[in-house]
C-alpha cells in the first residue's frame, strides 16, 4: 500500500512561481486602485462642472427672458463666464483654462435651434495622477446644461372664487389654482385630465362634487399672478370705431360684430368688443377704460380665435384687460375661445351662463378675478408655451436638460 509523505515541501521552483504570481497580481491591483483614484477625481470634477454649467445656463436664460431672444451672444457669454468663475473655474475668456461654450439656441437635443433656450458646455483639461503610467497624461471632464423658459405650472388661475355648474375642465399636464373657494354646484361638475391635475384651493370646496376636483388641496397658498406688474401698452392715439371686416393695429373706441379679422399687432380698445366670429394671428387685444369683451347680439355660437404675439413685451398674451378695468365679462349663450396664449382678466368677474367652450390649443393660460360658468367645457394644456413663447412674462426660467 502506497504512503503519502505529508512532510514533503514545495520545491524552490514552485515557491518562485507563487512569488512571481503574487507580485504580478499586486501590480495589477495597485494599477486598478490607482486608475480608480484618477477616475473618482475626474467624476468629482465633472460634478463640479455640472453645477457651474447649470448656473451658467440659467443665468444666460434669465438674460434672454429679460432682453428677448434677440440678445447678443456676447452678452450671454459674459453671464455664463461670470457664473462659471463664481463656481471656482476660470474661463479661457477670463485668462483661465476652463472652456465655456455658449449656444443660443442649443446645438442639439429637443430644444435645438430654439432661441428661447441656451446651451452651455463647460470643460477643463485636467492632469492625471497614476494614469500617466499608461500614457494618459490628462483627461477633459465635460458638463452640459440647457436652460430656458419653462411651461407654467397652472393653466387656470382664479384669484378669488371658481364656480361652475354641469361643466368639465380638462387640464392636461397642468393644474388649477384658486385664491378663494371652489364651488362645483352640480353632480356633473368635474376637473380632470391626464395626468389627474392638481387643484390648489386657498379656501374651501363648498359644492356637491368635491370628490371630482382632480387632486384637491385645500388651504393651498394664494396663487401668484404671473403677469402682475406688466407695463401697460401706450395709447397710440387716433382712436376710432372699428367696423370694417378687417382691422389693422391701433386705438379703437369699440370693435363691432361686423369685424372678422385682426391683422398682426396690438389693439388698444377703450370700449366694447362685440364678438361674432373674430380671428387674429400674432395679435393682442388690450382692454382699458370701459373696454369689455362681449358677444354680438343676436344669436348664439360666437367664436374668438386668437394666437398671441411671438415677440415683444407682450409675447404670449392674446387678451390683456387693464388691472384697473373692473368691467365684468358677462356672456349668456354659446361662446368658444380658441386662444393660443394667455387670457388675462385680473380685475374682472367672468360669467358665462351657458355653453362656454375653451378649445384645446398647445398653450392655454386663463387668469381672472373670478369665474362662473354653466354647461361648459374647457380643455387646456401648457405643453407648448415654452417652445412658442420662450421669454414670455408668464414663464419661469429653469434647467431643461
SEZA-168589 format. One record per residue (C-alpha): residue in one letter; y, x, z. Coordinates in steps of 0.2 Angstrom, whole numbers, plus 5000, padded with zeros to 4 digits. Each point is the difference from the previous one (the first is absolute). Example, Ala and Ser with C-alpha at 12.3 -4.5 7.8 and 13.67 -1.06 7.14 Angstrom:
residues 2
a497850625039
s501750064997
//
This chain:
residues 401
x500050005000
x501750074995
x501350035013
x501950004999
x501050145008
x501549905007
x500850175005
x500350054982
x501850024996
x501049984983
x500150154990
x501650094999
x500149944982
x500049825005
x501350045014
x501250074987
x499849844989
x500549895014
x501550115004
x500649994982
x499749814999
x501049985016
x501450114994
x500149904983
x500049845009
x501450055012
x501050064985
x499849834991
x500449905016
x501550105004
x500649984982
x499749815001
x501050005017
x501450104992
x500149894985
x500049855011
x501550075010
x500950024983
x499649834995
x500549925016
x501750094999
x500349944982
x499549825005
x501350015015
x501350064988
x499649864988
x500249875013
x501750085005
x500549994981
x499549825000
x501249965014
x501450094990
x499549924984
x500049825008
x501750035008
x500750084983
x499449854990
x500749875012
x501750085001
x500150014981
x499549824998
x501349955013
x501350084989
x499349914984
x500249835010
x501850055005
x500650074983
x498849904988
x498850074988
x501350094990
x500250135014
x500050184994
x498450105002
x501050145008
x500549895014
x498249955004
x499550185000
x501350045013
x499449865011
x498250054998
x500450195003
x500949955016
x498549915007
x498850134996
x501150135008
x500149895015
x498150015002
x500050195000
x499750044982
x501450094990
x500149934982
x500250134986
x501749924996
x500550055017
x499450184999
x498249975007
x498349994993
x499649825001
x499949914983
x500749825000
x499849904984
x500949844999
x499649874986
x501049844998
x499049894996
x498250075005
x499150104986
x498449925004
x499149865010
x500449815000
x501950035001
x500150124986
x501649994991
x500749875012
x501850055004
x500049915017
x498850135006
x500050195003
x498650125001
x500150165010
x498750144999
x500250145012
x499050164999
x500050185008
x499050154995
x499250065017
x499150175003
x498249995006
x499350105014
x498150034998
x499849934982
x500850164994
x498350085001
x499449884986
x501550044989
x501149845005
x501650075007
x501049845000
x499849814999
x501349864996
x499849855011
x500949854991
x500549835006
x500749854990
x500949845005
x500749854991
x501449895008
x501049854994
x500549835003
x498649905008
x499649814998
x500849895013
x498849955014
x500549814999
x500349894985
x500949875009
x501250025014
x500849855009
x501350045012
x499949845010
x498749864998
x498649974987
x499549824997
x498849944987
x499049854997
x498549974988
x500350174993
x499150174998
x500850185000
x498850124992
x500650185005
x498950134992
x500250185007
x501549965010
x500549905015
x501249865007
x501350035013
x500949865010
x501450035012
x499949835008
x498649875001
x498749964986
x499649814998
x498549964988
x500349815001
x498449944991
x498250045000
x500250074982
x501350135006
x499250174997
x500550184998
x498650104993
x499750154987
x499050154996
x499850085012
x500549875013
x501850035003
x500950045017
x501149875005
x501250065014
x501049875009
x501350045013
x499949835008
x498649875000
x498949914988
x500449815004
x499049924985
x498449924998
x499150144990
x500450165009
x498250054997
x500450014982
x501450125001
x499250164994
x499950145014
x501249925012
x501050105012
x501149915012
x501450095009
x500250124986
x501650104999
x501549924991
x499850054981
x501250134993
x501149944986
x499750144987
x501649964990
x501149985015
x501650104997
x499850014981
x501850014993
x500649854990
x500350004982
x501850014995
x500849854991
x500350054982
x501349874998
x500349884986
x498949865008
x499649864988
x498749855000
x498450054992
x499449874988
x499450094984
x498150014997
x500150195002
x501150095012
x500650185002
x500350095017
x501649965009
x500949885012
x499649814999
x500749865010
x498349904996
x498550024989
x499549834992
x498349934996
x500350034982
x499950195002
x498250064996
x500250194998
x500950145010
x500150164992
x499850165010
x501350045014
x500849925016
x500649825001
x501349985013
x500049815003
x501349925012
x499349824997
x498449904997
x498650064988
x499149854993
x498350054994
x499149914987
x499050144991
x500850165003
x499450184996
x500650175001
x499450184999
x500850155009
x501149875009
x500749975017
x500949835005
x501350035014
x500549845009
x501650015010
x501449895006
x499349824997
x498650074989
x498449915001
x498349994991
x499549824995
x499049904988
x500949914985
x499949815001
x499149904994
x498250034999
x498650115007
x499150164995
x501550125001
x499650194998
x500950165003
x499250164993
x500850165005
x499650195000
x501150105011
x501050164994
x499150164999
x501450115004
x501650015010
x500549945017
x499249844999
x498450064992
x498549885004
x501249855005
x499949854989
x501049875011
x501250065013
x501049875011
x501550085009
x499550005019
x501649915004
x499649864988
x499149875011
x499849874986
x498249945001
x498849984986
x499449824999
x498849964985
x499149835001
x498850014986
x498950114990
x500750184999
x499150164994
x500650185005
x499250134988
x501050155007
x499650184999
x501050085014
x500949945016
x500749835004
x501250035014
x500849855009
x500550075017
x501249875006
x499249854991
x498849865006
x498849974986
x499349834997
x498849954987
x499449825002
x498649994987
x499050114989
x500850175002
x499050144991
x500250185002
x499150074985
x499050175002
x500950154994
x499750195003
x501450015012
x500649855011
x501150015015
x500749845008
x501350025014
x500949855007
x500849935016
x498849865001
x498749924988
x499449825000
x498949944986
x498749864996
x498649994987
x500350174994
x499150164997
x500550184999
x499050154994
x500850175004
x499650184999
x501050165002
x498750114991
x501250054986
x501750015009
x499950195003
x499550044982
x501349884993
x501550035011
x499750175008
x501650045011
x500449825003
x500949955016
x498649905006
x498750134998
x499650145013
x499650184996
x498250065004
x498750124995
x499049934986
x498750144997
//
